[in-house]
């Protein structure tokens, strides 16, 4: 899995959210390593000095879209165990909202692009 692909999928200023999710799901069907790679990227962002909230939010939403709920929860738990209080709180908050946002963006729902 190419790092540039992950960064483009997770770029909040790049593709619209619906399009990024559709592309990520299509890629995950042929590239089983996508979810673990996005999870590693989330960990990398969490380890940075001051992760950018929008970037972390997009990365978590992409991860939520391409991984099963158990893997998503495990990745979020690993990130929050790393000990940075601000990052931990941000990940918990964003992870809680990721599934709700994806539910609103599913095909047929208002806001799906």
N, C-alpha and C positions, 0 to 999 in steps of 0.2 A: 504494500500500500504506500503510495507516494505521499510524502508529507505535504506537498503543495495541494493535493486533493483535499486533505483533511482541513488545511487552513482555509481553503476557498469555501468548503461546505460550512465552516464555522465562522466565517467572516460576516458580522452583522451588517456591514456596508456593501456586501456582495449581492448574491442572489436573494430574491425575496424568500421569506421563510417557507412558504408552501413549495416553491420550486426546489429549494435546498433539501427539504424533507423527501420529496418525490425522488430526487436524484440520489440521495443517500440510501433510500430503500432499494432503488434499482441496483446500485453498486453493491449493496450488502447481499443481494441474491447471488451475485457472481464472485464476490470477494468476502469470504467468511471472516476475514481478519478486520473488517471495518470497525465493528463495535469495540473490540479490544484496543484498536489503534486510537479511536476517538476517546476511549476511556483513559488511555495513556496521555493523550493531549490534555484532557481535563486535569489529570494529575500534574502535568507540567505547568499548566496555568495556575493551579492552586499553589504550587511551590514558588512561583514568581513573587517578587517583592510586593507588588501591589497589582493583583490581577484586575483587568478591566471588566467591569460588571457586564457590559453588553456582550463582550466576547465570551465570557464564562457562561452567560445565559444561553447564547446560541449553541455553544458546544454541548451543554447539558441537554438542550432540546434535541439536537441531532443524535446524541447518545441515546436518549430516551426513545427516539423513533426507530433506531436500528437494533436495539438490544432488548432482551427480555427483561421483565420487571425485576427479577431476582438479580441479574447481572448489573442492572442500573443501580439498584439499591446497594449492592456490594461495592461498586465503584464509588458511589457517594459516601459510603461509610469509610472506605479507605482514605478518601480525600479529607474527610472531617477528622480523622484520627491523627493527622499529621501535626496538629498542635498550633496552627496559626488561628487565633480566635476570630479575627475579622474574616478570613477566608472560610473558616468553618461555618460561621453564621451565614455568610453569603451563599455557600453551597447548599446548606439546609434550606434556606429560603427559596433559592432558585429551583432546587430539585422538587420542592413541594409544588411549585407552580408549573413546572415543565409539562407534566402529564395533562393538567387542565388546559394549558395553552394548545397542546397537540390535539386534544379532544375537540377544541373549537375549530382547529384547522383541518380536521378530517374531511374527506370528500363529501360534498353535500351540505356542509355546515357553512354558515355565513363567515366570510373572511378567508375561505380557502382560495388560493390563487393558483 
